[in-house]
Amino acid sequence: MGGLTVEFFDEWRKNYDHIPFEEQKRIATMHYVQHPRQTRTDAHKADALFGNFPAGRVLELGGWTGQLAKSVLRKHPEIQNWHNYEICHEAVKKPVCKDPRYRAFELNKQLWEYPSTDFSPPQGYDSFVASHVLEHIKVEQVAKLFYMLAQTAIEFVWVEIPVEDGPPDWKGYHGAHILEVGWNRLIPLITSFGFSLQQVPSHKFVRVFAR
């Protein structure tokens, strides 16, 4: 496979709208082969937040090898299960989280393309987690994701996105970041689907929503 260079990612951003899902999966494999450790989550902040909000059944998007789940589950026995829906085949097959409450599922299409009934009771979830994930998709897809989540029983949303208030500029960025907007637009978008922003200890990239 070719190298994941700055030029590669700039071209990826340019052509993103025309890249099939299977090609996105192949690129995820490239990431795994060249950079298998992808975790950038503030685990201490996550632990504190999960202690303040109900998170019995967790639906995670893009949890890679389960590093966040490993960190949180060992401190929170009240969590019933943690299911990670991940695009990368290798990350699903080689989890670092061995907790029996954790399971990883390989996506064969984008999460928002599944029917909301797949994530609803009795087998459903009450919490959604996306850590350093939503910056890898476009705002139109974020809207589709939260439209789907709004149809489920999910009450608690924990997202970590490395953006400022205003729109980011990813040109020349050495990574697969493409989200076009910052928190000034993300917060109204998410709350438009019935999730309210919660007052929690400040963190530059983390926001918590509930309903």
C-alpha positions in Angstrom: 0.0 0.0 0.0 1.2 3.5 -0.6 2.2 5.9 2.1 -0.3 8.1 4.0 1.4 11.4 3.1 0.1 14.9 3.3 -0.5 14.9 -0.4 -2.5 11.6 0.0 -4.8 13.2 2.5 -5.3 16.4 0.6 -6.3 14.3 -2.4 -8.6 12.2 -0.2 -10.3 15.4 1.0 -10.7 16.6 -2.6 -12.3 13.4 -3.8 -14.1 12.4 -0.6 -17.7 12.7 -2.0 -16.8 10.2 -4.7 -15.0 7.6 -2.6 -17.0 4.3 -2.2 -17.4 2.9 1.3 -15.3 -0.1 0.5 -12.4 2.2 -0.5 -12.8 4.0 2.8 -12.4 0.7 4.5 -9.2 0.0 2.5 -7.8 3.4 3.6 -8.7 2.5 7.2 -6.6 -0.7 6.8 -3.7 1.5 5.5 -4.1 3.5 8.7 -3.9 0.3 10.8 -0.9 -1.0 9.0 1.1 2.2 9.3 -0.3 3.7 12.5 -2.1 1.0 14.6 -2.2 3.2 17.7 -4.9 5.8 17.0 -6.2 6.6 20.5 -6.1 10.3 21.4 -8.9 10.4 23.9 -8.6 12.1 27.3 -9.4 8.9 29.3 -9.4 10.8 32.7 -12.0 13.2 31.4 -14.1 10.4 29.9 -14.0 8.6 33.3 -15.2 11.6 35.1 -18.0 12.3 32.7 -19.3 8.7 32.6 -19.5 8.9 36.4 -22.0 11.8 36.1 -24.3 10.5 33.4 -26.2 7.3 32.8 -24.3 5.0 30.4 -25.8 1.5 30.9 -25.7 0.4 27.3 -23.1 2.1 25.2 -23.1 2.5 21.4 -19.7 3.7 20.2 -18.8 4.8 16.7 -15.3 4.4 15.5 -13.8 3.1 18.7 -10.8 1.5 16.8 -9.4 -1.2 19.0 -11.4 -0.4 22.1 -8.9 1.7 24.1 -11.6 4.1 25.4 -13.9 1.2 26.4 -11.0 -0.5 28.2 -10.3 2.6 30.2 -13.9 3.4 31.1 -15.2 -0.1 31.7 -12.6 -1.0 34.3 -13.8 1.9 36.5 -17.5 1.6 35.8 -19.1 -1.7 36.7 -22.5 -0.2 36.3 -22.1 -0.2 32.5 -23.9 -3.2 31.1 -22.3 -3.4 27.7 -20.2 -1.4 25.3 -20.5 -2.1 21.5 -18.0 -0.5 19.1 -19.1 -0.1 15.5 -15.9 0.3 13.6 -14.9 0.6 9.9 -11.5 -1.0 10.2 -11.5 -4.8 9.9 -8.1 -5.2 11.6 -9.1 -2.9 14.6 -12.2 -5.0 15.1 -10.3 -8.3 15.0 -7.5 -7.2 17.3 -9.1 -5.5 20.3 -7.2 -4.2 23.3 -10.3 -4.3 25.4 -10.8 -7.8 26.8 -13.7 -6.9 29.1 -16.6 -9.3 28.5 -19.0 -6.4 28.2 -17.2 -5.1 25.2 -17.9 -6.2 21.6 -16.8 -4.8 18.3 -18.7 -5.0 15.0 -17.3 -4.3 11.6 -19.4 -1.8 9.6 -20.3 -2.8 6.0 -21.9 0.7 5.5 -22.1 3.9 7.4 -23.7 3.7 10.8 -26.5 6.2 9.8 -27.4 4.0 6.9 -28.6 1.2 9.2 -32.2 1.4 10.3 -32.7 3.0 13.7 -34.5 -0.1 14.8 -31.2 -1.9 14.9 -30.2 0.3 17.8 -33.5 0.5 19.6 -35.0 -1.6 22.5 -34.9 -4.4 23.5 -31.4 -4.8 22.1 -30.7 -1.1 21.9 -28.6 1.5 23.7 -29.1 4.5 26.0 -25.7 6.2 25.4 -23.7 7.2 22.3 -20.0 7.8 22.2 -17.8 9.2 19.4 -14.3 10.1 20.3 -12.1 11.7 17.6 -14.5 10.3 15.0 -16.8 13.0 13.7 -13.9 15.1 12.3 -13.4 12.3 9.8 -16.8 12.8 8.1 -18.7 15.8 6.7 -21.3 17.9 8.5 -24.0 16.6 6.2 -23.1 13.1 7.4 -23.1 14.3 11.1 -26.7 15.5 10.5 -27.7 12.1 9.1 -26.1 10.3 12.1 -27.9 12.4 14.6 -31.2 12.1 12.7 -30.8 8.3 13.1 -29.8 8.6 16.8 -32.9 10.7 17.4 -35.1 7.8 16.4 -33.6 5.6 19.1 -33.9 5.5 22.9 -30.4 7.0 23.3 -30.5 9.7 26.0 -26.8 10.5 26.5 -24.3 11.6 23.9 -20.5 12.1 24.5 -18.5 13.5 21.7 -14.9 14.5 21.4 -14.0 16.5 18.3 -10.7 18.4 17.9 -12.1 21.6 16.4 -12.4 25.2 17.7 -15.6 27.3 17.6 -15.1 28.4 14.0 -14.6 26.3 10.8 -11.3 24.4 10.6 -8.9 24.4 7.7 -7.5 21.0 7.0 -5.5 21.8 3.9 -2.1 20.4 4.4 -3.1 18.4 7.5 -1.4 15.0 7.8 -4.5 13.0 8.6 -8.0 12.0 7.5 -9.8 15.1 8.9 -12.5 16.7 6.8 -15.3 18.1 9.0 -16.0 21.6 7.6 -17.5 23.2 10.7 -16.6 24.0 14.3 -18.6 23.9 17.6 -20.5 27.1 16.7 -22.4 25.1 14.1 -22.1 21.6 15.6 -23.9 22.5 18.8 -27.0 23.9 17.1 -27.0 21.0 14.7 -27.0 18.4 17.4 -29.5 20.2 19.6 -31.9 20.5 16.7 -32.4 16.7 17.0 -33.6 16.9 20.6 -30.3 16.7 22.5 -29.5 19.4 25.0 -26.0 20.6 25.7 -25.0 19.8 29.3 -23.0 21.9 31.7 -20.0 19.7 32.5 -16.3 20.4 33.6 -14.7 22.3 30.7 -12.7 20.4 28.1 -11.5 22.0 24.9 -12.8 19.3 22.6 -15.5 17.4 24.5 -19.2 18.2 24.6 -22.0 16.2 26.4 -25.6 16.2 25.3 -28.7 14.6 26.9 -32.4 14.5 26.5 
